[in-house]
Amino acid sequence: ARKYIEQELSHPAIHLAYPFGSYDRNVQVLAAEAGYVTACSTRPGLSPADDDLLALRRVSVYGHDSIFDFVSRLRTGSAVRENLNGALDSVTNCFRIGSRS
């Protein structure tokens, strides 16, 4: 499949997305042996610089995302509303903890 894609695109195919995110160490070794340099899992979030290149995290982007959500997902791994809800939950929890004293 990789060679076919390279022929059709006239460009090397060096990135793999594991089907349904299904992979293990053996699959990673086979991907490397096949010439893939990076591969994307279905683990959500942003990959740190030292992440395994054959098990990169994935940021989901949806057709209904606004441009703000898109930019937020690229920078944080989450949409604007998800980030705001997380921040609000943190503030709310601080008040709850503080009111117990």
N, C-alpha and C positions, 0 to 999 in steps of 0.2 A: 504494500500500500504506500509506503514511504517513497519508494522509487517512482511509482506512478505519479504521485503528487508532485515530486520534484520535476519530472518530465513535463507535466502539464503546466506548471508554474514557471519553469526555467529558473528555479530558485531552490537552494537547499532547504529541506524541511528538518529543522533541528529542535523543534519544540513539540512535545506530545501532551495531549490531554487524555488521561487514563479514562477509558470508557466507564461511566458511572462512578468514577473515582476509585475503582477497584484496583488495588496494587499491593504488593508486599515487596520485601527485599529482593526476592528472585525476579520479580517483574522489573524492578529498578535496574538490576544487573543486565537483564535482557535488553532493556531500553538503551542503556549505555552502549552495550555491544552492537546494537543496531545503528548507533551513530547519533542518537538524540543527546542533546546537551542539557536540556531542561525538560521538566514534565510537571504538569499541573494536577494536583489532587483536588478533592472536593472539600478539604479542610477550609473553613471560612476564615477570612481575615487577611491581613497583610503579612508577607513573609519578611522576617528580619534579614539583614545582610548576610548572616551566617547560616541561613536555612539551607537544608539539603536541596540542591538544584534539581534533583529528580523527585521531589515531593513538595513543590511549592504550593502555598495556600492560594485560595481563589477568592476574588471579590465578585460577588454577584451584582449584576447591573440589570435593571428591569426596564421594559419599554415605557412604563408609566412614571419612571423617575424624572424629576425635574432636573434642569441643568445644575441646580444647587446640590441636589442629591447625588448626581453623577460626580461632581467635583469632590463632594464630601466623601463618597465611597472611595475614590482614588486616593484621598489623603488619609482617611481614617479606617476604611473598611466598612463603614456604616453610613446610612442615609442621615440627613440633617435631623429628622424627627427622632430617629433611633438615638442619636447622640444627645439631643435635648431631653428625651425621656430618661436616659441614663443619668444625666446631670441632675434633673429634677428629683429622681429617686434618691440620689446621693444626698442632696440637700434635705429632702424630707426625712431620710433616715437619721441625719444629724440632729434634726429637731426632735425626733422621737426619742433618740438616745439621751439628748440633753434634758428632756422633760421628765425622765425617769429619776433623775438625781434629786 
